[in-house]
Amino acid sequence: MKILAVAAGRKNGNGEILLKEALMRAEELGAEVKMINLHDYDIRPCSGCESCTVKFTQKHEAPECVYKDKDDMDMIMKEWLAADGVIVAVPAFSFMPSGLYRVFCDRHLAYEPNFHKQVGNKAYFRNRVGAIIGNGGSTRSWMSLTLESVQITLLAQDIKIVDQMMVNRAPRPGQVLLDPAALERARLLGENIVKSAGAGERPPYLGDRSMGWCPVCHSNVLSLGQPLWNGPGYAIECPVCHCGGDLVKDAEGRWKFEIQENGGERSMLDGSGAKDHFFEIRDTMKLYYSKLGEIGEKQKKYLDYKPKGLSR
Ligand SMILES: Cc1cc2nc3c(=O)[nH]c(=O)nc-3n(C[C@H](O)[C@H](O)[C@H](O)COP(=O)(O)O)c2cc1C
């Protein structure tokens, strides 16, 4: 069993320490482990060309990123996709995952398993599990979108999240070493990922279920429901796993998020959400291609208008 750990924080920082605790435990249990820090690699920001999305949805073909041989991303993704389990350790920067991690994940689009499945690319039909370590210098309120944003990136990669943990109030490199409970929790996370890899399509969630509102993915953020592209939405939706339902009061008078009967129809946990998104993009881009002349005409005004920029 192969486990790949990806650090997006400082070299020898708190995230790396937590990852190493998890990996030491995974190795004790027989896993073959590897670890990378994204700072060590050349990863270009996505150019936004959308050639991967166009190829997927308009040509029904498996794409290759236009940067495939131009930086280290393809090499990293080969390991990432071949791993039975991935663990990511991502620091909070301004409440969110660090920008480096986001740059890495923007490039995932060309490698999105649920899109490759839609175009019949057999190489992507694999069960993979994931675990998340979110670490920051402050309390959870100051890391409010960190775990949730990382969850989204793994679900988009068709990785079943089996555990997640958050470490707070460890700002300086190595400060997490003063928190034995965090190190112990990281060991358990390493154990949980080994236990779950190979558990099939629906591995059980082994993390702390009280971490958030959503009874499905345990995220701690909720959104007012939005109309869907092809039907009505839900009253309340989970912006992470896309399950829908409403807020209800439990017997003790506390609000909880209850999933409605059809609330899992666009779930990011079983691929149905990503599949729906594939067809939404296909439809929306078709409109673009049918109106190229009109867009070209209307665009002239904006191409001709050249406001001043900054000179170096
Ligand atoms: C630019 C920047 C923004 C940060 N923003 C937050 C934040 O919003 N919330 C928080 O809890 N910690 C924040 N931190 C602290 C880091 O998350 C903290 O130093 C963490 O331990 C870094 O992880 P590492 O040691 O693995 O690199 C920030 C640090 C930097 C450099």
The ligand as a Gaussian input file, in Angstrom:
#p B3LYP/6-31G(d) Opt

LIG

0 1
 C        0.857000      34.996000       5.363000
 C        0.440000      34.231000       6.581000
 C       -0.895000      34.229000       6.927000
 C       -1.320000      33.505000       8.041000
 N       -2.656000      33.471000       8.347000
 C       -3.090000      32.704000       9.367000
 C       -4.489000      32.624000       9.647000
 O       -5.333000      33.220000       8.989000
 N       -4.892000      31.815000      10.674000
 C       -3.995000      31.138000      11.444000
 O       -4.429000      30.433000      12.353000
 N       -2.662000      31.186000      11.181000
 C       -2.188000      31.953000      10.178000
 N       -0.840000      31.999000       9.887000
 C        0.110000      31.210000      10.710000
 C        0.492000      29.872000      10.049000
 O       -0.628000      29.124000       9.706000
 C        1.390000      29.102000      11.017000
 O        2.630000      29.773000      11.110000
 C        1.628000      27.646000      10.682000
 O        2.285000      27.036000      11.765000
 C        2.482000      27.453000       9.447000
 O        2.628000      26.072000       9.200000
 P        4.040000      25.405000       8.858000
 O        4.893000      25.483000      10.109000
 O        3.704000      24.012000       8.486000
 O        4.623000      26.190000       7.752000
 C       -0.385000      32.760000       8.821000
 C        0.970000      32.798000       8.462000
 C        1.381000      33.503000       7.350000
 C        2.835000      33.490000       6.971000

